[in-house]
Amino acid sequence: MTLRNVLYDQILYGYYSLQAFASDDVEAFIEYGFARTKSRGGAIDLQDDVIDEPLAILAALDWLDKTTNFTHLNCLQHDIGKNAPRKNSFEAYLALYMRKVFEKTPKLVDIFTFRNDFARRKATDMPWQQDEFELVTVSTPAGTNQPTVSTLTPSSGPSSNVGFLAQTHKDVLDWLSKNEEKFAFCFPTESTGPDLLFFVRSKVTDGLLLVVAQARNYRDVSRNCLIQGVHMVTPSWFWKSKDTKVHLPQNCSQHFKSSHSEQHQSPKDAPSLLTGSSDFASQFHDALTKIEPGIIVPGAPYPILRVFASWPANAKLERVIDCKDLQKKSQRKKKSQAHIDEDNINIIDSDLHPLAMLQLENFNNIGNRLNKNWFRGDMEQSAVVFAKAQCNDQEQV
């Protein structure tokens, strides 16, 4: 593990423990000002050595970003197709993209392409699709019940970190309901469902919208994959199993025995992934109802935008609206055909929370313009502002 990787992990995921390092290395990190000992909290006050010194991190990032092969963006682009346990480069790239693209408070329809049935409603009961939006953090300071909404600008933000990697279900709930450390993005636990959570706010109404995104770096999105991905970002499916149930028809040849699978028909059919407290899911949903002021989504219980963010493939979201046309196509196939088409999976997404995908043309164009100058001029300035604020707070104590 290099210093570069350590620093980038801390910036992206909000916490980097040095537990895996030898004691001499830990002492060196502390001696050179990159790390400090921090309490983990909990019933037993455990201590952990972590990378958590903004000024030292800033100096190192400045040096790294002056070397092309070491820039953060270069690393993400190089590894964009690679996955590691709980850390996915495309998810990280997507967070950086959203951090950049909302600098200029774009219209939501310039960032996301809404599924046709929702897109048509921008002229009726969902006009906010055409509002300009800004990226914000929503946090509730300790000892208060009043949320504070902070805007992220090109030169400042409430935290020096891009995001926060949740280690437990409680971490996800704490980010949603408290977020005392003011992280803009949350990478939730796998069983939550989405890959990425963040808030945006309408410049017209000041209404908040929680974006729940599934990130898929795919060149082709099968309908089976799309159904599963839509379940991942649908609130009624949070904390529920999205695994497919493999179905092997008797007349299916050996060659096609893995070609067909059935999704759980509804969240009621899917087993819960939660262990321990049985009321945790209800606590999470209660926190969703307390998002205020929320964007009005007629018929939907929460101010949530579901996003299936596939790239470079077009997700073709309309495939989960109605299966009638797909069934007609299937009926025209030869009866002797052994292949079982996945388009026969008769699952329709009837959830009322709007569903969208990336506006791919803009995603590609803006992605091409992202370079080391953005990260050095944007994220590092944010770190400076955060560090100065931190120093001022310490001086006042």
LUMMARLUM-740942 format. One line per field, with one value per residue (C-alpha): x, y, z; residue number from 1. Coordinates in Angstrom, 2 decimals. Layout:
REM residues N
X = X;...
Y = Y;...
Z = Z;...
num = NUM;...
END
This chain:
REM residues 397
X = 0.00;1.50;1.09;-0.85;-3.43;-3.70;-4.40;-6.89;-8.76;-9.03;-10.28;-12.88;-14.09;-13.62;-11.62;-8.39;-7.15;-3.49;-4.21;-2.74;0.59;3.65;4.16;7.24;5.19;2.40;4.89;6.28;2.81;2.21;5.68;5.30;1.88;-0.40;-2.02;-3.32;-4.89;-8.67;-11.37;-13.67;-16.47;-18.89;-19.37;-15.66;-13.50;-11.14;-8.33;-7.32;-4.47;-5.95;-4.96;-6.74;-4.66;-6.01;-2.98;-0.49;-2.87;-3.22;0.56;0.92;-1.97;-0.37;2.82;1.02;-1.18;1.85;2.87;0.49;0.54;-0.19;-3.25;-6.44;-8.43;-5.73;-5.82;-9.62;-9.68;-6.94;-8.75;-12.34;-13.18;-11.57;-13.45;-12.31;-14.35;-16.54;-14.52;-15.47;-13.59;-16.63;-18.61;-15.74;-15.48;-19.24;-18.97;-16.15;-18.17;-21.21;-18.97;-17.75;-20.89;-23.04;-20.57;-22.55;-26.00;-27.19;-30.72;-31.46;-32.45;-28.93;-27.43;-30.02;-32.28;-35.61;-37.52;-40.18;-43.17;-41.52;-39.99;-43.44;-44.52;-42.05;-44.78;-47.40;-46.73;-42.92;-41.73;-38.70;-36.93;-36.08;-34.97;-31.34;-29.90;-26.87;-24.98;-25.43;-24.68;-27.43;-26.25;-27.75;-25.20;-24.94;-27.39;-29.86;-32.78;-32.42;-30.73;-28.17;-27.89;-24.48;-23.76;-20.64;-18.96;-15.91;-13.70;-15.20;-17.20;-18.08;-15.71;-12.31;-13.54;-15.50;-17.40;-17.87;-17.65;-20.19;-18.94;-22.23;-25.94;-25.94;-23.35;-25.79;-28.62;-26.33;-25.31;-28.95;-30.26;-27.23;-24.12;-22.27;-19.01;-20.78;-19.87;-21.42;-21.54;-22.25;-21.10;-23.58;-23.25;-23.88;-27.15;-28.61;-29.10;-27.71;-24.01;-24.10;-26.25;-26.16;-28.42;-29.16;-31.30;-33.50;-32.47;-36.12;-37.95;-35.08;-36.55;-34.18;-33.86;-32.01;-30.31;-29.87;-27.67;-26.59;-23.30;-22.68;-19.61;-21.14;-20.96;-24.32;-27.16;-29.36;-32.95;-32.29;-29.46;-31.66;-34.44;-32.01;-30.42;-33.80;-34.60;-31.31;-32.40;-36.05;-36.79;-39.16;-36.28;-33.68;-32.21;-33.89;-32.23;-31.95;-30.42;-31.94;-33.61;-32.37;-35.10;-34.21;-37.10;-37.24;-37.17;-34.12;-30.98;-27.75;-26.28;-28.97;-29.37;-27.87;-29.59;-32.77;-33.42;-36.37;-36.24;-38.15;-41.56;-41.88;-40.00;-42.50;-41.17;-37.53;-35.79;-34.45;-30.69;-30.84;-29.70;-30.17;-32.67;-35.86;-36.96;-33.85;-35.50;-38.40;-35.92;-34.29;-37.60;-38.62;-35.44;-36.43;-39.79;-38.01;-36.11;-37.27;-38.05;-38.39;-39.14;-42.77;-42.96;-46.69;-47.69;-44.21;-43.56;-40.07;-38.24;-36.02;-34.61;-33.61;-30.68;-29.41;-26.04;-24.69;-21.74;-20.90;-24.10;-27.48;-29.69;-32.91;-35.06;-38.29;-37.78;-39.23;-42.35;-44.50;-43.76;-46.59;-44.49;-41.71;-44.13;-45.46;-41.93;-41.35;-44.52;-43.26;-40.20;-40.10;-41.58;-38.66;-36.18;-34.42;-33.04;-35.15;-35.16;-34.65;-37.15;-39.86;-39.19;-42.55;-41.56;-42.73;-41.39;-44.47;-42.67;-43.65;-40.24;-38.86;-36.25;-33.44;-30.10;-27.04;-27.36;-24.67;-23.69;-23.03;-21.39;-18.91;-18.26;-17.76;-15.72;-13.34;-12.81;-12.04;-8.31;-5.79;-6.38;-9.91;-8.84;-5.97;-8.07;-11.26;-10.83;-7.60;-9.16;-11.98;-9.40;-7.79;-11.10;-11.94;-8.50;-8.64;-12.05;-10.75;-7.78;-10.06;-12.29;-9.26;-8.01;-11.39;-11.43
Y = 0.00;3.35;6.75;7.77;5.03;5.70;9.41;8.86;6.29;8.74;11.55;9.34;7.22;9.46;7.10;5.19;2.99;2.08;-1.18;-3.24;-1.38;-2.28;-0.18;1.53;2.64;3.91;5.94;7.40;8.46;10.17;11.73;13.28;14.69;12.49;10.50;10.79;8.57;8.80;7.31;4.80;5.59;2.99;1.46;0.66;3.65;2.02;3.98;3.76;5.34;6.96;9.21;12.39;15.60;17.93;20.22;17.37;15.58;18.77;19.15;15.54;15.84;18.94;16.99;13.92;15.92;17.53;14.08;12.98;9.28;9.94;12.21;11.02;11.19;9.32;6.53;6.26;6.28;3.66;1.38;2.24;-1.36;-2.81;-3.82;-4.51;-5.53;-2.49;-0.25;0.18;2.59;3.46;4.35;6.58;8.17;8.77;10.60;12.80;13.48;14.57;16.72;18.48;18.69;20.34;23.22;25.25;24.35;22.57;21.60;18.11;17.00;17.87;15.38;12.61;11.19;10.32;7.23;8.20;7.92;10.26;12.56;13.31;14.63;17.53;19.62;18.60;17.42;17.05;20.43;20.32;18.10;21.33;23.22;24.08;22.03;22.30;19.62;19.94;18.22;17.81;17.46;17.78;19.08;17.21;18.47;19.90;18.66;21.28;20.11;22.37;22.42;23.42;24.05;22.62;25.18;24.94;26.39;25.20;22.56;21.57;18.58;17.90;14.48;13.55;10.75;8.32;4.53;3.08;0.06;-0.84;-0.38;2.11;4.20;4.53;5.57;8.06;9.63;10.01;11.29;13.13;13.30;15.24;15.12;16.59;14.10;14.91;11.30;8.04;4.68;2.50;-1.12;-3.66;-4.95;-1.45;-1.57;1.58;2.13;5.88;8.34;12.14;15.19;17.91;21.01;22.90;26.52;27.33;25.81;24.94;21.44;18.57;15.42;12.32;10.68;6.92;5.52;2.12;2.26;-0.30;-0.11;-2.32;-2.34;-4.04;-4.09;-7.17;-6.82;-9.19;-6.92;-3.85;-5.35;-6.20;-2.74;-1.01;-3.08;-1.90;1.75;1.26;2.10;-0.84;-3.15;-1.62;-4.24;-6.97;-9.73;-8.90;-12.25;-14.08;-17.43;-19.71;-21.54;-24.60;-25.76;-29.49;-28.92;-26.67;-28.12;-28.39;-25.54;-23.12;-24.25;-21.01;-18.69;-17.95;-16.74;-15.37;-12.26;-12.01;-10.71;-8.19;-7.08;-9.07;-12.23;-11.33;-12.29;-9.55;-9.03;-7.43;-9.19;-8.07;-5.24;-6.03;-2.39;-1.04;-0.92;1.07;3.49;4.03;4.63;7.00;8.99;9.20;10.71;13.43;14.86;18.47;20.44;17.67;17.82;16.87;13.53;12.83;9.43;8.59;8.48;9.99;12.77;10.26;10.09;6.57;6.44;3.41;4.79;2.48;3.40;3.12;1.11;2.76;1.23;1.48;2.00;1.63;-2.14;-2.26;-0.23;-2.78;-6.28;-6.60;-5.70;-7.97;-10.85;-10.35;-10.54;-13.72;-15.33;-14.81;-16.95;-20.54;-22.89;-25.25;-22.62;-23.88;-20.53;-18.91;-15.17;-13.16;-10.61;-13.06;-12.17;-10.59;-7.93;-4.35;-1.47;0.22;2.21;5.89;7.32;8.73;6.63;8.01;7.10;9.19;11.72;9.82;12.49;15.03;12.40;11.61;15.24;16.46;13.38;14.22;17.68;16.44;16.65;17.13;20.89;20.32;18.14;20.42;23.58;22.24;19.51;20.89;24.33;22.64;20.98;24.37;25.95;22.97;22.98;26.71;26.33;23.46;25.52;28.43;26.13;24.80;28.30;29.25;26.26
Z = 0.00;-1.05;0.54;-2.58;-2.09;1.63;1.09;-1.73;0.32;3.20;0.95;-0.75;2.13;5.16;7.35;6.96;9.78;10.07;11.90;9.07;9.20;11.25;14.37;12.88;9.86;12.10;14.11;10.88;9.70;13.04;13.15;9.69;10.56;8.46;11.24;14.76;17.38;17.36;19.53;17.83;20.27;21.53;24.96;25.17;24.31;21.81;20.17;16.53;14.56;11.45;8.53;9.58;9.37;6.63;6.24;5.86;3.48;1.46;1.09;-0.04;-2.52;-4.00;-4.63;-5.99;-8.35;-9.96;-11.19;-13.95;-13.17;-9.50;-9.78;-8.13;-11.34;-13.22;-10.66;-10.83;-14.62;-14.76;-12.30;-13.27;-14.08;-10.97;-7.85;-4.33;-1.29;-0.50;-2.83;-6.47;-8.73;-10.85;-7.73;-6.62;-10.07;-10.05;-6.71;-8.04;-11.19;-9.15;-6.97;-10.09;-12.20;-9.53;-9.17;-11.70;-10.34;-13.51;-14.36;-13.13;-16.64;-17.82;-15.37;-15.46;-18.16;-16.58;-17.62;-20.17;-17.86;-15.34;-17.97;-19.38;-15.98;-15.96;-17.56;-14.98;-11.42;-11.51;-12.83;-10.52;-13.07;-14.91;-11.78;-11.19;-8.33;-6.04;-4.16;-0.39;2.88;5.44;9.03;12.49;15.04;18.33;20.92;18.40;16.33;13.62;10.38;8.76;4.97;3.57;-0.09;-1.71;-3.97;-6.26;-3.52;-0.25;1.53;5.09;5.04;3.52;2.41;-0.68;0.98;3.81;3.63;6.04;7.96;9.67;9.08;11.96;10.08;7.17;9.49;11.27;7.94;6.93;10.27;11.75;9.56;12.26;10.26;7.21;4.51;1.12;-0.11;1.66;0.32;2.26;3.32;0.57;2.02;2.09;-1.68;-3.37;-4.04;-3.41;-1.46;-1.64;-1.33;-3.87;-3.37;-5.80;-6.35;-7.07;-4.09;-1.68;-1.62;-0.85;-2.93;-1.79;-4.76;-4.37;-7.12;-8.37;-10.33;-13.09;-15.33;-18.02;-21.81;-21.93;-19.40;-19.57;-18.47;-15.60;-14.42;-14.84;-12.72;-9.97;-10.16;-9.95;-6.87;-5.36;-5.46;-4.52;-0.85;-0.27;-1.25;1.09;3.43;1.37;-0.65;-4.36;-5.31;-8.23;-7.86;-10.62;-12.50;-14.58;-16.82;-17.57;-21.33;-21.11;-22.62;-20.63;-22.67;-21.50;-17.91;-16.58;-19.04;-17.09;-13.58;-11.69;-9.56;-6.31;-7.37;-4.54;-1.42;0.62;-1.05;-0.40;2.84;5.08;5.25;8.67;11.81;15.38;15.89;14.00;13.96;12.22;8.79;10.23;11.85;8.49;6.75;9.55;8.88;5.19;6.13;8.14;5.16;5.19;3.22;0.68;-3.02;-3.66;-5.48;-5.98;-4.67;-3.34;0.41;0.27;-1.63;-3.41;-6.94;-7.98;-10.39;-12.31;-13.40;-16.07;-18.27;-21.12;-21.69;-22.06;-19.38;-21.47;-18.40;-20.35;-20.29;-16.76;-17.51;-19.35;-20.58;-23.14;-26.15;-24.97;-24.55;-28.09;-29.45;-27.48;-28.86;-32.41;-31.71;-32.84;-30.29;-30.77;-29.67;-26.55;-25.44;-22.74;-23.28;-20.11;-21.47;-20.42;-16.79;-16.02;-13.49;-13.86;-11.78;-10.36;-7.68;-7.68;-6.83;-10.11;-11.89;-14.04;-15.57;-16.37;-19.18;-21.05;-23.57;-20.84;-18.64;-21.41;-22.33;-18.78;-17.92;-20.75;-19.28;-15.79;-15.15;-12.40;-12.35;-11.07;-8.18;-7.24;-7.63;-6.12;-3.57;-2.16;-1.71;0.16;2.38;3.06;4.05;6.27;7.86;8.59;10.18;12.26;13.44;14.34;16.38;18.25;18.98;20.45;22.80
num = 1;2;3;4;5;6;7;8;9;10;11;12;13;14;15;16;17;18;19;20;21;22;23;24;25;26;27;28;29;30;31;32;33;34;35;36;37;38;39;40;41;42;43;44;45;46;47;48;49;50;51;52;53;54;55;56;57;58;59;60;61;62;63;64;65;66;67;68;69;70;71;72;73;74;75;76;77;78;79;80;81;82;83;84;85;86;87;88;89;90;91;92;93;94;95;96;97;98;99;100;101;102;103;104;105;106;107;108;109;110;111;112;113;114;115;116;117;118;119;120;121;122;123;124;125;126;127;128;129;130;131;132;133;134;135;136;137;138;139;140;141;142;143;144;145;146;147;148;149;150;151;152;153;154;155;156;157;158;159;160;161;162;163;164;165;166;167;168;169;170;171;172;173;174;175;176;177;178;179;180;181;182;183;184;185;186;187;188;189;190;191;192;193;194;195;196;197;198;199;200;201;202;203;204;205;206;207;208;209;210;211;212;213;214;215;216;217;218;219;220;221;222;223;224;225;226;227;228;229;230;231;232;233;234;235;236;237;238;239;240;241;242;243;244;245;246;247;248;249;250;251;252;253;254;255;256;257;258;259;260;261;262;263;264;265;266;267;268;269;270;271;272;273;274;275;276;277;278;279;280;281;282;283;284;285;286;287;288;289;290;291;292;293;294;295;296;297;298;299;300;301;302;303;304;305;306;307;308;309;310;311;312;313;314;315;316;317;318;319;320;321;322;323;324;325;326;327;328;329;330;331;332;333;334;335;336;337;338;339;340;341;342;343;344;345;346;347;348;349;350;351;352;353;354;355;356;357;358;359;360;361;362;363;364;365;366;367;368;369;370;371;372;373;374;375;376;377;378;379;380;381;382;383;384;385;386;387;388;389;390;391;392;393;394;395;396;397
END
